[in-house]
Amino acid sequence: MSTKPPSLVKPADGTSMETIAYASVRGIPVLEPHDLDRLGYNVWRWLTTKSDSLELAVKTAGARLQISEEEAVEKIRGVLREKGIPTS
């Protein structure tokens, strides 16, 4: 029995909210890579809904950060500002 190769994955556009959200958390020290996935998802959710604060999005992610949540929020805000996205 043979198996088919996996489907090709088309990367998201560099200006999409998903790409920006996950790029904003890249480089934040965490215990496991999956923690960055959860953090990136929560930042994306915050960017698309703006229903709560960014601080709450970081806390809700439950990522095991190796820096304080405040430092993580500042790093994320910095990247988002560079991309021209308001963070207040």
Wavefront OBJ file of the C-alpha trace (Angstrom):
o trace
v 0.000 0.000 0.000
v 1.393 3.395 -0.902
v 0.707 6.752 0.621
v 0.257 10.054 -1.070
v 2.598 12.940 -0.338
v 1.141 15.630 1.928
v -0.661 18.537 0.355
v 1.389 21.617 -0.360
v 0.900 24.473 2.071
v 0.659 27.955 0.657
v 2.208 30.442 3.088
v 0.029 33.344 4.167
v 0.613 36.780 2.725
v 3.249 38.714 4.696
v 0.735 41.450 5.473
v -2.014 39.186 6.786
v -3.086 39.527 10.414
v -2.069 35.920 11.074
v 1.465 36.504 9.851
v 1.787 39.748 11.787
v 0.443 38.181 15.000
v 2.800 35.209 14.900
v 5.755 37.423 13.908
v 5.052 39.678 16.896
v 5.703 36.836 19.345
v 8.731 35.384 17.565
v 11.789 35.687 19.772
v 9.939 35.786 23.084
v 11.617 33.200 25.319
v 9.234 30.383 26.273
v 9.657 26.860 27.610
v 8.314 25.034 24.538
v 7.660 26.084 20.919
v 3.945 25.334 21.327
v 3.769 28.155 23.883
v 4.582 30.589 21.060
v 1.782 29.088 18.982
v -0.743 29.725 21.762
v 0.613 33.215 22.344
v 0.517 34.016 18.618
v -3.054 32.752 18.348
v -4.184 34.921 21.247
v -2.466 37.969 19.764
v -4.191 37.253 16.429
v -7.537 36.912 18.205
v -6.913 40.228 19.972
v -5.979 41.908 16.683
v -9.136 40.725 14.969
v -11.612 41.405 17.788
v -9.988 44.133 19.950
v -12.533 43.123 22.607
v -10.076 43.108 25.528
v -6.599 44.390 26.204
v -3.359 43.003 24.819
v -2.296 42.319 28.396
v -5.324 40.077 28.863
v -4.606 38.290 25.582
v -1.073 37.486 26.750
v -2.341 36.293 30.133
v -5.114 34.207 28.538
v -2.610 32.432 26.275
v -1.172 30.649 29.279
v 2.226 30.527 27.592
v 5.051 29.567 29.904
v 7.107 32.695 29.429
v 10.691 32.989 30.583
v 10.256 36.745 30.910
v 7.532 38.713 32.661
v 4.175 39.205 30.977
v 4.831 42.953 30.992
v 8.071 42.490 29.048
v 6.322 40.195 26.571
v 3.546 42.755 26.040
v 6.104 45.503 25.390
v 7.965 43.347 22.854
v 4.705 42.508 21.066
v 3.624 46.165 21.076
v 6.989 47.159 19.603
v 6.649 44.769 16.668
v 3.043 45.768 16.056
v 3.977 49.470 16.064
v 6.712 48.757 13.498
v 4.037 47.200 11.290
v 1.855 50.287 11.715
v -0.803 48.631 13.865
v -2.220 50.696 16.753
v -1.956 48.878 20.071
v -3.957 51.020 22.457
l 1 2 3 4 5 6 7 8 9 10 11 12 13 14 15 16 17 18 19 20 21 22 23 24 25 26 27 28 29 30 31 32 33 34 35 36 37 38 39 40 41 42 43 44 45 46 47 48 49 50 51 52 53 54 55 56 57 58 59 60 61 62 63 64 65 66 67 68 69 70 71 72 73 74 75 76 77 78 79 80 81 82 83 84 85 86 87 88
